[in-house]
């Protein structure tokens, strides 16, 4: 399958993985086989899951460790 090279670079940067790609006719596209594309999707989905867990952890941390201060108590 022929894929835009900049898209492959973005995926490689996001997942910190180098995928097997082959130079196509021009500088803007690369050829990738279906197994590498599947690996890219798996890595991206894994990255998304990890980011969602991190966001949930941050939200829970805010809920547990920060309390709202009423406006009248904010000024002295």
mmCIF file of the N, C-alpha and C atoms, coordinates in Angstrom:
data_MODEL
# 
_entry.id   MODEL 
# 
loop_
_atom_site.group_PDB 
_atom_site.id 
_atom_site.type_symbol 
_atom_site.label_atom_id 
_atom_site.label_alt_id 
_atom_site.label_comp_id 
_atom_site.label_asym_id 
_atom_site.label_entity_id 
_atom_site.label_seq_id 
_atom_site.pdbx_PDB_ins_code 
_atom_site.Cartn_x 
_atom_site.Cartn_y 
_atom_site.Cartn_z 
_atom_site.occupancy 
_atom_site.B_iso_or_equiv 
_atom_site.pdbx_formal_charge 
_atom_site.auth_seq_id 
_atom_site.auth_comp_id 
_atom_site.auth_asym_id 
_atom_site.auth_atom_id 
_atom_site.pdbx_PDB_model_num 
ATOM 1   N N  . UNK A 1 1  ? 0.841   -1.165 0.000  1.00 0.00 ? 1  UNK A N  1 
ATOM 2   C CA . UNK A 1 1  ? 0.000   0.000  0.000  1.00 0.00 ? 1  UNK A CA 1 
ATOM 3   C C  . UNK A 1 1  ? 0.890   1.234  0.000  1.00 0.00 ? 1  UNK A C  1 
ATOM 4   N N  . UNK A 1 2  ? 0.504   2.211  -0.737 1.00 0.00 ? 2  UNK A N  1 
ATOM 5   C CA . UNK A 1 2  ? 1.259   3.451  -0.828 1.00 0.00 ? 2  UNK A CA 1 
ATOM 6   C C  . UNK A 1 2  ? 0.674   4.456  0.164  1.00 0.00 ? 2  UNK A C  1 
ATOM 7   N N  . UNK A 1 3  ? 1.515   4.988  1.036  1.00 0.00 ? 3  UNK A N  1 
ATOM 8   C CA . UNK A 1 3  ? 1.072   5.905  2.095  1.00 0.00 ? 3  UNK A CA 1 
ATOM 9   C C  . UNK A 1 3  ? 1.948   7.153  2.074  1.00 0.00 ? 3  UNK A C  1 
ATOM 10  N N  . UNK A 1 4  ? 1.338   8.263  2.412  1.00 0.00 ? 4  UNK A N  1 
ATOM 11  C CA . UNK A 1 4  ? 2.052   9.532  2.496  1.00 0.00 ? 4  UNK A CA 1 
ATOM 12  C C  . UNK A 1 4  ? 3.169   9.424  3.539  1.00 0.00 ? 4  UNK A C  1 
ATOM 13  N N  . UNK A 1 5  ? 4.360   9.819  3.172  1.00 0.00 ? 5  UNK A N  1 
ATOM 14  C CA . UNK A 1 5  ? 5.529   9.683  4.034  1.00 0.00 ? 5  UNK A CA 1 
ATOM 15  C C  . UNK A 1 5  ? 5.402   10.512 5.306  1.00 0.00 ? 5  UNK A C  1 
ATOM 16  N N  . UNK A 1 6  ? 4.813   11.690 5.218  1.00 0.00 ? 6  UNK A N  1 
ATOM 17  C CA . UNK A 1 6  ? 4.674   12.530 6.416  1.00 0.00 ? 6  UNK A CA 1 
ATOM 18  C C  . UNK A 1 6  ? 3.762   11.866 7.448  1.00 0.00 ? 6  UNK A C  1 
ATOM 19  N N  . UNK A 1 7  ? 2.757   11.126 6.991  1.00 0.00 ? 7  UNK A N  1 
ATOM 20  C CA . UNK A 1 7  ? 1.876   10.407 7.912  1.00 0.00 ? 7  UNK A CA 1 
ATOM 21  C C  . UNK A 1 7  ? 2.645   9.293  8.620  1.00 0.00 ? 7  UNK A C  1 
ATOM 22  N N  . UNK A 1 8  ? 3.462   8.591  7.885  1.00 0.00 ? 8  UNK A N  1 
ATOM 23  C CA . UNK A 1 8  ? 4.273   7.538  8.499  1.00 0.00 ? 8  UNK A CA 1 
ATOM 24  C C  . UNK A 1 8  ? 5.215   8.126  9.542  1.00 0.00 ? 8  UNK A C  1 
ATOM 25  N N  . UNK A 1 9  ? 5.820   9.250  9.232  1.00 0.00 ? 9  UNK A N  1 
ATOM 26  C CA . UNK A 1 9  ? 6.720   9.894  10.193 1.00 0.00 ? 9  UNK A CA 1 
ATOM 27  C C  . UNK A 1 9  ? 5.984   10.326 11.453 1.00 0.00 ? 9  UNK A C  1 
ATOM 28  N N  . UNK A 1 10 ? 4.770   10.837 11.298 1.00 0.00 ? 10 UNK A N  1 
ATOM 29  C CA . UNK A 1 10 ? 3.976   11.230 12.474 1.00 0.00 ? 10 UNK A CA 1 
ATOM 30  C C  . UNK A 1 10 ? 3.667   10.027 13.353 1.00 0.00 ? 10 UNK A C  1 
ATOM 31  N N  . UNK A 1 11 ? 3.303   8.910  12.741 1.00 0.00 ? 11 UNK A N  1 
ATOM 32  C CA . UNK A 1 11 ? 3.016   7.689  13.506 1.00 0.00 ? 11 UNK A CA 1 
ATOM 33  C C  . UNK A 1 11 ? 4.288   7.195  14.187 1.00 0.00 ? 11 UNK A C  1 
ATOM 34  N N  . UNK A 1 12 ? 5.408   7.209  13.477 1.00 0.00 ? 12 UNK A N  1 
ATOM 35  C CA . UNK A 1 12 ? 6.666   6.769  14.067 1.00 0.00 ? 12 UNK A CA 1 
ATOM 36  C C  . UNK A 1 12 ? 7.060   7.652  15.250 1.00 0.00 ? 12 UNK A C  1 
ATOM 37  N N  . UNK A 1 13 ? 6.847   8.944  15.144 1.00 0.00 ? 13 UNK A N  1 
ATOM 38  C CA . UNK A 1 13 ? 7.165   9.846  16.257 1.00 0.00 ? 13 UNK A CA 1 
ATOM 39  C C  . UNK A 1 13 ? 6.242   9.612  17.442 1.00 0.00 ? 13 UNK A C  1 
ATOM 40  N N  . UNK A 1 14 ? 4.977   9.371  17.180 1.00 0.00 ? 14 UNK A N  1 
ATOM 41  C CA . UNK A 1 14 ? 4.009   9.165  18.258 1.00 0.00 ? 14 UNK A CA 1 
ATOM 42  C C  . UNK A 1 14 ? 4.248   7.851  18.987 1.00 0.00 ? 14 UNK A C  1 
ATOM 43  N N  . UNK A 1 15 ? 4.582   6.808  18.243 1.00 0.00 ? 15 UNK A N  1 
ATOM 44  C CA . UNK A 1 15 ? 4.751   5.490  18.853 1.00 0.00 ? 15 UNK A CA 1 
ATOM 45  C C  . UNK A 1 15 ? 6.197   5.156  19.177 1.00 0.00 ? 15 UNK A C  1 
ATOM 46  N N  . UNK A 1 16 ? 7.131   5.994  18.747 1.00 0.00 ? 16 UNK A N  1 
ATOM 47  C CA . UNK A 1 16 ? 8.561   5.772  18.943 1.00 0.00 ? 16 UNK A CA 1 
ATOM 48  C C  . UNK A 1 16 ? 8.982   4.409  18.391 1.00 0.00 ? 16 UNK A C  1 
ATOM 49  N N  . UNK A 1 17 ? 8.493   4.109  17.193 1.00 0.00 ? 17 UNK A N  1 
ATOM 50  C CA . UNK A 1 17 ? 8.775   2.842  16.524 1.00 0.00 ? 17 UNK A CA 1 
ATOM 51  C C  . UNK A 1 17 ? 9.128   3.119  15.074 1.00 0.00 ? 17 UNK A C  1 
ATOM 52  N N  . UNK A 1 18 ? 10.093  2.398  14.556 1.00 0.00 ? 18 UNK A N  1 
ATOM 53  C CA . UNK A 1 18 ? 10.431  2.498  13.135 1.00 0.00 ? 18 UNK A CA 1 
ATOM 54  C C  . UNK A 1 18 ? 9.781   1.333  12.394 1.00 0.00 ? 18 UNK A C  1 
ATOM 55  N N  . UNK A 1 19 ? 9.046   1.652  11.361 1.00 0.00 ? 19 UNK A N  1 
ATOM 56  C CA . UNK A 1 19 ? 8.355   0.638  10.572 1.00 0.00 ? 19 UNK A CA 1 
ATOM 57  C C  . UNK A 1 19 ? 9.092   0.420  9.263  1.00 0.00 ? 19 UNK A C  1 
ATOM 58  N N  . UNK A 1 20 ? 8.972   -0.808 8.728  1.00 0.00 ? 20 UNK A N  1 
ATOM 59  C CA . UNK A 1 20 ? 9.584   -1.132 7.448  1.00 0.00 ? 20 UNK A CA 1 
ATOM 60  C C  . UNK A 1 20 ? 8.821   -0.453 6.332  1.00 0.00 ? 20 UNK A C  1 
ATOM 61  N N  . UNK A 1 21 ? 9.481   0.429  5.648  1.00 0.00 ? 21 UNK A N  1 
ATOM 62  C CA . UNK A 1 21 ? 8.865   1.159  4.549  1.00 0.00 ? 21 UNK A CA 1 
ATOM 63  C C  . UNK A 1 21 ? 9.843   1.175  3.381  1.00 0.00 ? 21 UNK A C  1 
ATOM 64  N N  . UNK A 1 22 ? 9.302   1.273  2.193  1.00 0.00 ? 22 UNK A N  1 
ATOM 65  C CA . UNK A 1 22 ? 10.126  1.257  0.997  1.00 0.00 ? 22 UNK A CA 1 
ATOM 66  C C  . UNK A 1 22 ? 9.831   2.490  0.181  1.00 0.00 ? 22 UNK A C  1 
ATOM 67  N N  . UNK A 1 23 ? 10.863  3.046  -0.375 1.00 0.00 ? 23 UNK A N  1 
ATOM 68  C CA . UNK A 1 23 ? 10.719  4.271  -1.162 1.00 0.00 ? 23 UNK A CA 1 
ATOM 69  C C  . UNK A 1 23 ? 9.878   3.994  -2.405 1.00 0.00 ? 23 UNK A C  1 
ATOM 70  N N  . UNK A 1 24 ? 8.892   4.842  -2.653 1.00 0.00 ? 24 UNK A N  1 
ATOM 71  C CA . UNK A 1 24 ? 8.043   4.718  -3.842 1.00 0.00 ? 24 UNK A CA 1 
ATOM 72  C C  . UNK A 1 24 ? 8.624   5.609  -4.935 1.00 0.00 ? 24 UNK A C  1 
ATOM 73  N N  . UNK A 1 25 ? 7.853   5.893  -5.949 1.00 0.00 ? 25 UNK A N  1 
ATOM 74  C CA . UNK A 1 25 ? 8.325   6.674  -7.088 1.00 0.00 ? 25 UNK A CA 1 
ATOM 75  C C  . UNK A 1 25 ? 8.770   8.070  -6.740 1.00 0.00 ? 25 UNK A C  1 
ATOM 76  N N  . UNK A 1 26 ? 8.095   8.736  -5.817 1.00 0.00 ? 26 UNK A N  1 
ATOM 77  C CA . UNK A 1 26 ? 8.475   10.112 -5.479 1.00 0.00 ? 26 UNK A CA 1 
ATOM 78  C C  . UNK A 1 26 ? 8.857   10.213 -4.000 1.00 0.00 ? 26 UNK A C  1 
ATOM 79  N N  . UNK A 1 27 ? 9.227   11.405 -3.578 1.00 0.00 ? 27 UNK A N  1 
ATOM 80  C CA . UNK A 1 27 ? 9.681   11.615 -2.208 1.00 0.00 ? 27 UNK A CA 1 
ATOM 81  C C  . UNK A 1 27 ? 8.531   11.709 -1.205 1.00 0.00 ? 27 UNK A C  1 
ATOM 82  N N  . UNK A 1 28 ? 7.308   11.879 -1.682 1.00 0.00 ? 28 UNK A N  1 
ATOM 83  C CA . UNK A 1 28 ? 6.183   12.112 -0.777 1.00 0.00 ? 28 UNK A CA 1 
ATOM 84  C C  . UNK A 1 28 ? 5.486   10.839 -0.314 1.00 0.00 ? 28 UNK A C  1 
ATOM 85  N N  . UNK A 1 29 ? 5.751   9.706  -0.930 1.00 0.00 ? 29 UNK A N  1 
ATOM 86  C CA . UNK A 1 29 ? 5.063   8.470  -0.573 1.00 0.00 ? 29 UNK A CA 1 
ATOM 87  C C  . UNK A 1 29 ? 6.052   7.352  -0.295 1.00 0.00 ? 29 UNK A C  1 
ATOM 88  N N  . UNK A 1 30 ? 5.587   6.387  0.484  1.00 0.00 ? 30 UNK A N  1 
ATOM 89  C CA . UNK A 1 30 ? 6.355   5.175  0.777  1.00 0.00 ? 30 UNK A CA 1 
ATOM 90  C C  . UNK A 1 30 ? 5.415   3.983  0.630  1.00 0.00 ? 30 UNK A C  1 
ATOM 91  N N  . UNK A 1 31 ? 6.010   2.837  0.344  1.00 0.00 ? 31 UNK A N  1 
ATOM 92  C CA . UNK A 1 31 ? 5.249   1.588  0.270  1.00 0.00 ? 31 UNK A CA 1 
ATOM 93  C C  . UNK A 1 31 ? 5.380   0.855  1.600  1.00 0.00 ? 31 UNK A C  1 
ATOM 94  N N  . UNK A 1 32 ? 4.256   0.343  2.076  1.00 0.00 ? 32 UNK A N  1 
ATOM 95  C CA . UNK A 1 32 ? 4.226   -0.395 3.339  1.00 0.00 ? 32 UNK A CA 1 
ATOM 96  C C  . UNK A 1 32 ? 3.360   -1.629 3.134  1.00 0.00 ? 32 UNK A C  1 
ATOM 97  N N  . UNK A 1 33 ? 3.774   -2.766 3.699  1.00 0.00 ? 33 UNK A N  1 
ATOM 98  C CA . UNK A 1 33 ? 2.947   -3.952 3.557  1.00 0.00 ? 33 UNK A CA 1 
ATOM 99  C C  . UNK A 1 33 ? 1.861   -3.980 4.636  1.00 0.00 ? 33 UNK A C  1 
ATOM 100 N N  . UNK A 1 34 ? 0.906   -4.899 4.484  1.00 0.00 ? 34 UNK A N  1 
ATOM 101 C CA . UNK A 1 34 ? -0.264  -4.910 5.374  1.00 0.00 ? 34 UNK A CA 1 
ATOM 102 C C  . UNK A 1 34 ? 0.107   -5.248 6.809  1.00 0.00 ? 34 UNK A C  1 
ATOM 103 N N  . UNK A 1 35 ? 1.127   -6.062 7.013  1.00 0.00 ? 35 UNK A N  1 
ATOM 104 C CA . UNK A 1 35 ? 1.538   -6.392 8.371  1.00 0.00 ? 35 UNK A CA 1 
ATOM 105 C C  . UNK A 1 35 ? 2.061   -5.166 9.114  1.00 0.00 ? 35 UNK A C  1 
ATOM 106 N N  . UNK A 1 36 ? 2.805   -4.331 8.428  1.00 0.00 ? 36 UNK A N  1 
ATOM 107 C CA . UNK A 1 36 ? 3.310   -3.104 9.045  1.00 0.00 ? 36 UNK A CA 1 
ATOM 108 C C  . UNK A 1 36 ? 2.171   -2.128 9.351  1.00 0.00 ? 36 UNK A C  1 
ATOM 109 N N  . UNK A 1 37 ? 1.186   -2.088 8.476  1.00 0.00 ? 37 UNK A N  1 
ATOM 110 C CA . UNK A 1 37 ? 0.034   -1.217 8.722  1.00 0.00 ? 37 UNK A CA 1 
ATOM 111 C C  . UNK A 1 37 ? -0.734  -1.698 9.944  1.00 0.00 ? 37 UNK A C  1 
ATOM 112 N N  . UNK A 1 38 ? -0.905  -3.005 10.072 1.00 0.00 ? 38 UNK A N  1 
ATOM 113 C CA . UNK A 1 38 ? -1.557  -3.557 11.259 1.00 0.00 ? 38 UNK A CA 1 
ATOM 114 C C  . UNK A 1 38 ? -0.766  -3.212 12.515 1.00 0.00 ? 38 UNK A C  1 
ATOM 115 N N  . UNK A 1 39 ? 0.546   -3.325 12.437 1.00 0.00 ? 39 UNK A N  1 
ATOM 116 C CA . UNK A 1 39 ? 1.391   -2.962 13.578 1.00 0.00 ? 39 UNK A CA 1 
ATOM 117 C C  . UNK A 1 39 ? 1.234   -1.489 13.932 1.00 0.00 ? 39 UNK A C  1 
ATOM 118 N N  . UNK A 1 40 ? 1.143   -0.647 12.919 1.00 0.00 ? 40 UNK A N  1 
ATOM 119 C CA . UNK A 1 40 ? 0.963   0.788  13.163 1.00 0.00 ? 40 UNK A CA 1 
ATOM 120 C C  . UNK A 1 40 ? -0.347  1.047  13.893 1.00 0.00 ? 40 UNK A C  1 
ATOM 121 N N  . UNK A 1 41 ? -1.431  0.402  13.424 1.00 0.00 ? 41 UNK A N  1 
ATOM 122 C CA . UNK A 1 41 ? -2.727  0.576  14.081 1.00 0.00 ? 41 UNK A CA 1 
ATOM 123 C C  . UNK A 1 41 ? -2.693  0.068  15.522 1.00 0.00 ? 41 UNK A C  1 
ATOM 124 N N  . UNK A 1 42 ? -2.103  -1.096 15.740 1.00 0.00 ? 42 UNK A N  1 
ATOM 125 C CA . UNK A 1 42 ? -2.013  -1.633 17.098 1.00 0.00 ? 42 UNK A CA 1 
ATOM 126 C C  . UNK A 1 42 ? -1.232  -0.692 18.010 1.00 0.00 ? 42 UNK A C  1 
ATOM 127 N N  . UNK A 1 43 ? -0.108  -0.186 17.521 1.00 0.00 ? 43 UNK A N  1 
ATOM 128 C CA . UNK A 1 43 ? 0.711   0.722  18.326 1.00 0.00 ? 43 UNK A CA 1 
ATOM 129 C C  . UNK A 1 43 ? -0.031  2.021  18.629 1.00 0.00 ? 43 UNK A C  1 
ATOM 130 N N  . UNK A 1 44 ? -0.750  2.545  17.634 1.00 0.00 ? 44 UNK A N  1 
ATOM 131 C CA . UNK A 1 44 ? -1.509  3.780  17.852 1.00 0.00 ? 44 UNK A CA 1 
ATOM 132 C C  . UNK A 1 44 ? -2.644  3.561  18.847 1.00 0.00 ? 44 UNK A C  1 
ATOM 133 N N  . UNK A 1 45 ? -3.352  2.437  18.728 1.00 0.00 ? 45 UNK A N  1 
ATOM 134 C CA . UNK A 1 45 ? -4.427  2.146  19.679 1.00 0.00 ? 45 UNK A CA 1 
ATOM 135 C C  . UNK A 1 45 ? -3.877  1.972  21.090 1.00 0.00 ? 45 UNK A C  1 
ATOM 136 N N  . UNK A 1 46 ? -2.736  1.334  21.203 1.00 0.00 ? 46 UNK A N  1 
ATOM 137 C CA . UNK A 1 46 ? -2.097  1.170  22.501 1.00 0.00 ? 46 UNK A CA 1 
ATOM 138 C C  . UNK A 1 46 ? -1.704  2.522  23.084 1.00 0.00 ? 46 UNK A C  1 
ATOM 139 N N  . UNK A 1 47 ? -1.187  3.402  22.246 1.00 0.00 ? 47 UNK A N  1 
ATOM 140 C CA . UNK A 1 47 ? -0.807  4.753  22.689 1.00 0.00 ? 47 UNK A CA 1 
ATOM 141 C C  . UNK A 1 47 ? -2.033  5.528  23.171 1.00 0.00 ? 47 UNK A C  1 
ATOM 142 N N  . UNK A 1 48 ? -3.140  5.403  22.438 1.00 0.00 ? 48 UNK A N  1 
ATOM 143 C CA . UNK A 1 48 ? -4.382  6.075  22.824 1.00 0.00 ? 48 UNK A CA 1 
ATOM 144 C C  . UNK A 1 48 ? -4.869  5.563  24.171 1.00 0.00 ? 48 UNK A C  1 
ATOM 145 N N  . UNK A 1 49 ? -4.847  4.256  24.365 1.00 0.00 ? 49 UNK A N  1 
ATOM 146 C CA . UNK A 1 49 ? -5.268  3.678  25.642 1.00 0.00 ? 49 UNK A CA 1 
ATOM 147 C C  . UNK A 1 49 ? -4.405  4.184  26.790 1.00 0.00 ? 49 UNK A C  1 
ATOM 148 N N  . UNK A 1 50 ? -3.102  4.244  26.575 1.00 0.00 ? 50 UNK A N  1 
ATOM 149 C CA . UNK A 1 50 ? -2.205  4.738  27.623 1.00 0.00 ? 50 UNK A CA 1 
ATOM 150 C C  . UNK A 1 50 ? -2.475  6.201  27.951 1.00 0.00 ? 50 UNK A C  1 
ATOM 151 N N  . UNK A 1 51 ? -2.738  7.007  26.934 1.00 0.00 ? 51 UNK A N  1 
ATOM 152 C CA . UNK A 1 51 ? -3.044  8.416  27.178 1.00 0.00 ? 51 UNK A CA 1 
ATOM 153 C C  . UNK A 1 51 ? -4.369  8.580  27.900 1.00 0.00 ? 51 UNK A C  1 
ATOM 154 N N  . UNK A 1 52 ? -5.361  7.754  27.558 1.00 0.00 ? 52 UNK A N  1 
ATOM 155 C CA . UNK A 1 52 ? -6.642  7.810  28.258 1.00 0.00 ? 52 UNK A CA 1 
ATOM 156 C C  . UNK A 1 52 ? -6.475  7.443  29.726 1.00 0.00 ? 52 UNK A C  1 
ATOM 157 N N  . UNK A 1 53 ? -5.669  6.426  30.014 1.00 0.00 ? 53 UNK A N  1 
ATOM 158 C CA . UNK A 1 53 ? -5.412  6.046  31.408 1.00 0.00 ? 53 UNK A CA 1 
ATOM 159 C C  . UNK A 1 53 ? -4.722  7.183  32.151 1.00 0.00 ? 53 UNK A C  1 
ATOM 160 N N  . UNK A 1 54 ? -3.769  7.835  31.499 1.00 0.00 ? 54 UNK A N  1 
ATOM 161 C CA . UNK A 1 54 ? -3.059  8.947  32.127 1.00 0.00 ? 54 UNK A CA 1 
ATOM 162 C C  . UNK A 1 54 ? -4.009  10.110 32.427 1.00 0.00 ? 54 UNK A C  1 
ATOM 163 N N  . UNK A 1 55 ? -4.911  10.396 31.504 1.00 0.00 ? 55 UNK A N  1 
ATOM 164 C CA . UNK A 1 55 ? -5.896  11.461 31.717 1.00 0.00 ? 55 UNK A CA 1 
ATOM 165 C C  . UNK A 1 55 ? -6.814  11.099 32.879 1.00 0.00 ? 55 UNK A C  1 
ATOM 166 N N  . UNK A 1 56 ? -7.273  9.852  32.918 1.00 0.00 ? 56 UNK A N  1 
ATOM 167 C CA . UNK A 1 56 ? -8.130  9.414  34.023 1.00 0.00 ? 56 UNK A CA 1 
ATOM 168 C C  . UNK A 1 56 ? -7.403  9.531  35.359 1.00 0.00 ? 56 UNK A C  1 
ATOM 169 N N  . UNK A 1 57 ? -6.118  9.165  35.373 1.00 0.00 ? 57 UNK A N  1 
ATOM 170 C CA . UNK A 1 57 ? -5.330  9.281  36.590 1.00 0.00 ? 57 UNK A CA 1 
ATOM 171 C C  . UNK A 1 57 ? -5.234  10.744 37.035 1.00 0.00 ? 57 UNK A C  1 
ATOM 172 N N  . UNK A 1 58 ? -5.001  11.646 36.093 1.00 0.00 ? 58 UNK A N  1 
ATOM 173 C CA . UNK A 1 58 ? -4.908  13.069 36.434 1.00 0.00 ? 58 UNK A CA 1 
ATOM 174 C C  . UNK A 1 58 ? -6.230  13.592 36.976 1.00 0.00 ? 58 UNK A C  1 
ATOM 175 N N  . UNK A 1 59 ? -7.330  13.200 36.354 1.00 0.00 ? 59 UNK A N  1 
ATOM 176 C CA . UNK A 1 59 ? -8.649  13.636 36.843 1.00 0.00 ? 59 UNK A CA 1 
ATOM 177 C C  . UNK A 1 59 ? -8.900  13.129 38.259 1.00 0.00 ? 59 UNK A C  1 
ATOM 178 N N  . UNK A 1 60 ? -8.569  11.868 38.504 1.00 0.00 ? 60 UNK A N  1 
ATOM 179 C CA . UNK A 1 60 ? -8.747  11.295 39.830 1.00 0.00 ? 60 UNK A CA 1 
ATOM 180 C C  . UNK A 1 60 ? -7.865  12.002 40.845 1.00 0.00 ? 60 UNK A C  1 
ATOM 181 N N  . UNK A 1 61 ? -6.653  12.324 40.453 1.00 0.00 ? 61 UNK A N  1 
ATOM 182 C CA . UNK A 1 61 ? -5.731  13.040 41.328 1.00 0.00 ? 61 UNK A CA 1 
ATOM 183 C C  . UNK A 1 61 ? -6.296  14.412 41.694 1.00 0.00 ? 61 UNK A C  1 
ATOM 184 N N  . UNK A 1 62 ? -6.862  15.112 40.726 1.00 0.00 ? 62 UNK A N  1 
ATOM 185 C CA . UNK A 1 62 ? -7.451  16.422 40.995 1.00 0.00 ? 62 UNK A CA 1 
ATOM 186 C C  . UNK A 1 62 ? -8.637  16.275 41.936 1.00 0.00 ? 62 UNK A C  1 
ATOM 187 N N  . UNK A 1 63 ? -9.481  15.264 41.700 1.00 0.00 ? 63 UNK A N  1 
ATOM 188 C CA . UNK A 1 63 ? -10.643 15.054 42.566 1.00 0.00 ? 63 UNK A CA 1 
ATOM 189 C C  . UNK A 1 63 ? -10.238 14.759 43.998 1.00 0.00 ? 63 UNK A C  1 
ATOM 190 N N  . UNK A 1 64 ? -9.177  13.966 44.177 1.00 0.00 ? 64 UNK A N  1 
ATOM 191 C CA . UNK A 1 64 ? -8.773  13.539 45.514 1.00 0.00 ? 64 UNK A CA 1 
ATOM 192 C C  . UNK A 1 64 ? -7.951  14.582 46.266 1.00 0.00 ? 64 UNK A C  1 
ATOM 193 N N  . UNK A 1 65 ? -7.182  15.375 45.563 1.00 0.00 ? 65 UNK A N  1 
ATOM 194 C CA . UNK A 1 65 ? -6.200  16.222 46.245 1.00 0.00 ? 65 UNK A CA 1 
ATOM 195 C C  . UNK A 1 65 ? -6.502  17.715 46.262 1.00 0.00 ? 65 UNK A C  1 
ATOM 196 N N  . UNK A 1 66 ? -7.483  18.131 45.534 1.00 0.00 ? 66 UNK A N  1 
ATOM 197 C CA . UNK A 1 66 ? -7.776  19.551 45.502 1.00 0.00 ? 66 UNK A CA 1 
ATOM 198 C C  . UNK A 1 66 ? -9.213  19.783 45.912 1.00 0.00 ? 66 UNK A C  1 
ATOM 199 N N  . UNK A 1 67 ? -9.395  20.711 46.811 1.00 0.00 ? 67 UNK A N  1 
ATOM 200 C CA . UNK A 1 67 ? -10.752 21.034 47.216 1.00 0.00 ? 67 UNK A CA 1 
ATOM 201 C C  . UNK A 1 67 ? -11.057 22.477 46.830 1.00 0.00 ? 67 UNK A C  1 
ATOM 202 N N  . UNK A 1 68 ? -12.296 22.712 46.602 1.00 0.00 ? 68 UNK A N  1 
ATOM 203 C CA . UNK A 1 68 ? -12.724 24.046 46.208 1.00 0.00 ? 68 UNK A CA 1 
ATOM 204 C C  . UNK A 1 68 ? -12.727 24.972 47.426 1.00 0.00 ? 68 UNK A C  1 
ATOM 205 N N  . UNK A 1 69 ? -12.212 26.171 47.241 1.00 0.00 ? 69 UNK A N  1 
ATOM 206 C CA . UNK A 1 69 ? -12.187 27.168 48.303 1.00 0.00 ? 69 UNK A CA 1 
ATOM 207 C C  . UNK A 1 69 ? -13.290 28.161 48.013 1.00 0.00 ? 69 UNK A C  1 
ATOM 208 N N  . UNK A 1 70 ? -14.202 28.340 48.981 1.00 0.00 ? 70 UNK A N  1 
ATOM 209 C CA . UNK A 1 70 ? -15.278 29.315 48.758 1.00 0.00 ? 70 UNK A CA 1 
ATOM 210 C C  . UNK A 1 70 ? -14.720 30.713 48.528 1.00 0.00 ? 70 UNK A C  1 
ATOM 211 N N  . UNK A 1 71 ? -15.439 31.512 47.784 1.00 0.00 ? 71 UNK A N  1 
ATOM 212 C CA . UNK A 1 71 ? -14.978 32.849 47.418 1.00 0.00 ? 71 UNK A CA 1 
ATOM 213 C C  . UNK A 1 71 ? -14.728 33.703 48.668 1.00 0.00 ? 71 UNK A C  1 
ATOM 214 N N  . UNK A 1 72 ? -15.598 33.629 49.653 1.00 0.00 ? 72 UNK A N  1 
ATOM 215 C CA . UNK A 1 72 ? -15.429 34.465 50.849 1.00 0.00 ? 72 UNK A CA 1 
ATOM 216 C C  . UNK A 1 72 ? -14.165 34.104 51.644 1.00 0.00 ? 72 UNK A C  1 
ATOM 217 N N  . UNK A 1 73 ? -13.672 32.867 51.494 1.00 0.00 ? 73 UNK A N  1 
ATOM 218 C CA . UNK A 1 73 ? -12.445 32.478 52.176 1.00 0.00 ? 73 UNK A CA 1 
ATOM 219 C C  . UNK A 1 73 ? -11.180 32.821 51.379 1.00 0.00 ? 73 UNK A C  1 
ATOM 220 N N  . UNK A 1 74 ? -11.341 33.200 50.132 1.00 0.00 ? 74 UNK A N  1 
ATOM 221 C CA . UNK A 1 74 ? -10.195 33.505 49.296 1.00 0.00 ? 74 UNK A CA 1 
ATOM 222 C C  . UNK A 1 74 ? -9.600  34.880 49.601 1.00 0.00 ? 74 UNK A C  1 
ATOM 223 N N  . UNK A 1 75 ? -10.385 35.775 50.152 1.00 0.00 ? 75 UNK A N  1 
ATOM 224 C CA . UNK A 1 75 ? -9.917  37.134 50.440 1.00 0.00 ? 75 UNK A CA 1 
ATOM 225 C C  . UNK A 1 75 ? -9.796  37.312 51.940 1.00 0.00 ? 75 UNK A C  1 
ATOM 226 N N  . UNK A 1 76 ? -8.743  37.999 52.336 1.00 0.00 ? 76 UNK A N  1 
ATOM 227 C CA . UNK A 1 76 ? -8.574  38.281 53.765 1.00 0.00 ? 76 UNK A CA 1 
ATOM 228 C C  . UNK A 1 76 ? -8.483  39.739 54.013 1.00 0.00 ? 76 UNK A C  1 
# 
